[in-house]
């Protein structure tokens, strides 16, 4: 699994690591199955490393895995929040470069529209405890550094998603970014991508990080692990 952490395309390093959250679930399998690696790439952070540095770096990390002999059918790309958008953007970059695509992608609470046009940025503003439209616009400006917020590699919502591998999109129903996930799943499905959208009512941004604390997070992580194993089997 190749996990991208929230913050790679953002302003500060996260206090949690997606690798630590999903790797045990992704590896839980029969005794006969070989335990796969979970690579953890370094973080090129904005504003010191603005767009497109993050997507170029993550695409390079994936190519490195292939160079080590890992087949693309054994690799899953995953990320939460800004790195959820980066998960999709990386696959778009790989497709653009003619690189064999991974077995699937898991964007968790993805931020895929840096133009910030989602309806739930307004309608869920009072319910979301962490994400605000004002903060997103500020972070987008620092990450983009003058680039078009609708550039598909910055905002995958505006991309042609055809030809991408299967996606599992996980999001909380109380998120300001809920509409990003819904629109991403719709766009992917209309482009012929095998996509599963998992919305947990009442949950907050990247709620699976609360695995071990709330049952809804435990269930989401277990479901995600099962989905990952099914893609790599």
C-alpha positions as CSV (number, residue, x, y, z in Angstrom):
1,X,0.0,0.0,0.0
2,X,1.2,3.5,-0.8
3,X,-0.4,5.9,1.7
4,X,-0.3,9.7,1.3
5,X,-0.7,11.6,4.5
6,X,-3.0,14.6,5.0
7,X,-0.8,17.6,4.7
8,X,1.3,16.7,1.8
9,X,-0.4,19.2,-0.4
10,X,-1.2,21.4,2.5
11,X,0.4,23.6,5.1
12,X,1.4,21.6,8.1
13,X,2.4,18.0,9.0
14,X,-0.4,15.8,10.4
15,X,-0.5,14.3,13.8
16,X,-1.7,11.0,12.4
17,X,-0.5,8.6,9.7
18,X,-2.7,6.8,7.3
19,X,-0.1,4.1,7.1
20,X,-0.6,3.3,10.7
21,X,-4.4,3.3,10.3
22,X,-4.9,1.1,7.3
23,X,-1.8,-1.1,7.0
24,X,-2.8,-3.7,9.7
25,X,-6.3,-4.1,8.0
26,X,-4.9,-4.3,4.5
27,X,-2.4,-7.0,5.6
28,X,-4.9,-9.1,7.5
29,X,-5.2,-12.2,5.5
30,X,-4.5,-15.9,5.4
31,X,-1.3,-17.4,6.7
32,X,-0.3,-18.4,3.2
33,X,-0.5,-14.8,1.8
34,X,2.7,-12.8,1.7
35,X,2.6,-9.6,3.7
36,X,2.9,-6.7,1.4
37,X,4.9,-3.5,2.0
38,X,3.4,-0.3,3.1
39,X,5.6,2.5,1.7
40,X,5.6,5.9,3.4
41,X,6.8,8.7,1.1
42,X,8.3,12.0,2.4
43,X,6.1,15.1,2.5
44,X,6.7,18.0,0.1
45,X,4.7,20.7,1.8
46,X,3.3,24.0,0.5
47,X,4.0,26.8,0.5
48,X,7.7,25.9,0.2
49,X,6.8,23.3,-2.5
50,X,3.7,24.5,-4.3
51,X,1.7,22.7,-7.0
52,X,2.6,20.5,-8.9
53,X,5.4,19.4,-6.6
54,X,3.2,17.0,-4.5
55,X,1.7,15.1,-7.4
56,X,5.1,14.8,-9.2
57,X,6.6,13.5,-6.0
58,X,3.9,10.9,-5.3
59,X,4.0,9.7,-8.9
60,X,7.7,9.3,-8.5
61,X,7.2,7.3,-5.3
62,X,4.8,4.9,-7.2
63,X,7.2,4.5,-10.0
64,X,9.9,3.6,-7.5
65,X,7.8,0.8,-6.1
66,X,7.4,-0.6,-9.6
67,X,11.2,-0.4,-10.1
68,X,11.6,-2.5,-6.9
69,X,9.6,-5.3,-8.6
70,X,6.2,-4.7,-7.1
71,X,3.5,-5.3,-9.7
72,X,0.9,-2.5,-10.1
73,X,-1.8,-5.1,-9.4
74,X,-0.4,-5.4,-5.8
75,X,-0.4,-1.6,-5.1
76,X,-3.2,0.5,-3.6
77,X,-2.9,4.2,-3.3
78,X,-4.7,5.9,-0.3
79,X,-4.9,9.3,1.3
80,X,-7.1,11.5,3.5
81,X,-8.2,15.1,3.2
82,X,-5.9,17.0,0.8
83,X,-4.0,13.7,0.3
84,X,-7.3,12.2,-0.7
85,X,-7.4,14.6,-3.7
86,X,-3.7,13.8,-4.2
87,X,-4.5,10.1,-4.4
88,X,-6.7,10.7,-7.4
89,X,-4.4,13.3,-8.9
90,X,-1.5,10.8,-8.7
91,X,-3.4,8.2,-10.7
92,X,-4.3,10.9,-13.3
93,X,-0.6,11.8,-13.5
94,X,0.4,8.2,-13.9
95,X,-2.3,7.7,-16.7
96,X,-1.0,10.8,-18.4
97,X,2.6,9.5,-18.3
98,X,1.6,6.0,-19.6
99,X,2.6,4.2,-16.3
100,X,0.6,1.1,-15.4
101,X,-2.0,2.0,-12.9
102,X,-2.4,0.6,-9.3
103,X,-5.1,-1.9,-8.3
104,X,-7.2,0.8,-6.7
105,X,-7.4,4.0,-4.8
106,X,-8.9,4.9,-1.4
107,X,-9.6,8.7,-1.1
108,X,-10.8,9.4,2.5
109,X,-12.7,12.7,2.9
110,X,-11.0,13.9,-0.3
111,X,-10.5,17.5,-1.1
112,X,-10.8,17.4,-4.9
113,X,-12.1,20.9,-5.7
114,X,-9.6,23.6,-4.8
115,X,-12.1,26.2,-6.3
116,X,-14.2,25.3,-3.3
117,X,-17.6,25.3,-5.1
118,X,-19.2,22.4,-3.1
119,X,-22.7,23.0,-1.8
120,X,-22.0,21.4,1.6
121,X,-19.2,23.9,2.3
122,X,-22.2,26.1,3.2
123,X,-24.9,23.7,4.2
124,X,-22.6,21.6,6.6
125,X,-20.6,24.6,7.8
126,X,-22.2,24.5,11.3
127,X,-21.9,20.8,11.6
128,X,-18.2,20.4,10.6
129,X,-15.9,20.9,13.6
130,X,-12.6,21.4,11.7
131,X,-13.0,22.4,8.0
132,X,-14.2,25.8,6.9
133,X,-14.4,27.3,3.4
134,X,-12.3,30.2,4.5
135,X,-9.4,28.0,5.6
136,X,-9.7,25.9,2.5
137,X,-9.5,28.9,0.2
138,X,-6.4,30.1,2.1
139,X,-4.7,26.8,1.9
140,X,-5.6,26.4,-1.8
141,X,-4.0,29.8,-2.5
142,X,-0.8,28.9,-0.9
143,X,-0.6,25.5,-2.5
144,X,-1.6,26.6,-6.0
145,X,0.8,29.7,-6.0
146,X,-1.1,31.3,-8.9
147,X,-2.1,28.1,-10.7
148,X,-5.6,27.5,-11.9
149,X,-7.7,25.9,-9.1
150,X,-9.5,23.9,-11.8
151,X,-6.3,22.3,-13.1
152,X,-7.2,18.6,-13.1
153,X,-4.0,17.6,-11.4
154,X,-4.8,20.1,-8.6
155,X,-8.5,19.5,-8.5
156,X,-9.3,16.0,-9.8
157,X,-13.0,16.9,-9.8
158,X,-12.5,18.7,-13.1
159,X,-10.6,15.8,-14.7
160,X,-11.7,13.1,-17.2
161,X,-11.6,10.1,-14.8
162,X,-12.0,7.5,-17.5
163,X,-9.6,4.6,-17.3
164,X,-8.8,5.0,-13.6
165,X,-8.8,1.8,-11.4
166,X,-11.5,1.1,-8.9
167,X,-12.1,3.7,-6.1
168,X,-13.4,3.5,-2.6
169,X,-14.4,7.0,-1.4
170,X,-15.0,7.2,2.3
171,X,-16.6,10.3,3.9
172,X,-18.6,11.5,6.9
173,X,-22.1,12.9,6.5
174,X,-21.4,16.0,8.6
175,X,-18.4,17.1,6.6
176,X,-18.2,20.4,4.8
177,X,-16.3,18.5,2.1
178,X,-19.1,15.9,1.7
179,X,-20.0,17.3,-1.7
180,X,-16.5,16.8,-2.9
181,X,-16.8,13.1,-2.3
182,X,-20.3,12.8,-3.8
183,X,-19.3,14.7,-6.9
184,X,-16.1,12.7,-7.3
185,X,-18.0,9.4,-7.1
186,X,-20.6,10.6,-9.6
187,X,-18.0,11.8,-12.0
188,X,-16.0,8.6,-11.7
189,X,-19.1,6.4,-12.2
190,X,-20.2,8.4,-15.2
191,X,-16.7,7.9,-16.7
192,X,-17.0,4.1,-16.3
193,X,-14.9,3.8,-13.2
194,X,-15.8,1.1,-10.6
195,X,-16.5,3.3,-7.6
196,X,-17.9,2.7,-4.2
197,X,-19.1,5.7,-2.1
198,X,-19.3,5.1,1.7
199,X,-21.0,7.9,3.6
200,X,-21.4,7.5,7.4
201,X,-24.1,9.8,8.7
202,X,-23.1,12.3,11.3
203,X,-19.4,11.6,11.0
204,X,-16.7,14.3,10.9
205,X,-13.8,14.9,8.5
206,X,-11.5,11.9,8.1
207,X,-13.4,10.1,10.8
208,X,-11.6,6.7,10.4
209,X,-8.7,8.2,12.3
210,X,-10.7,7.7,15.4
211,X,-10.4,3.9,15.0
212,X,-10.3,2.3,18.5
213,X,-12.3,5.2,19.9
214,X,-15.7,5.1,18.1
215,X,-17.4,2.1,16.5
216,X,-18.2,4.0,13.3
217,X,-14.5,4.5,12.7
218,X,-13.7,0.8,13.5
219,X,-16.4,-0.3,11.0
220,X,-15.0,2.1,8.3
221,X,-11.5,0.9,8.7
222,X,-12.6,-2.8,8.7
223,X,-14.6,-2.2,5.5
224,X,-11.7,-0.4,3.9
225,X,-9.3,-3.2,4.8
226,X,-11.6,-5.7,3.3
227,X,-12.0,-3.7,0.1
228,X,-8.2,-3.3,-0.2
229,X,-7.7,-7.1,0.2
230,X,-10.3,-7.8,-2.4
231,X,-8.5,-5.6,-4.9
232,X,-5.1,-7.3,-4.3
233,X,-6.4,-10.9,-4.2
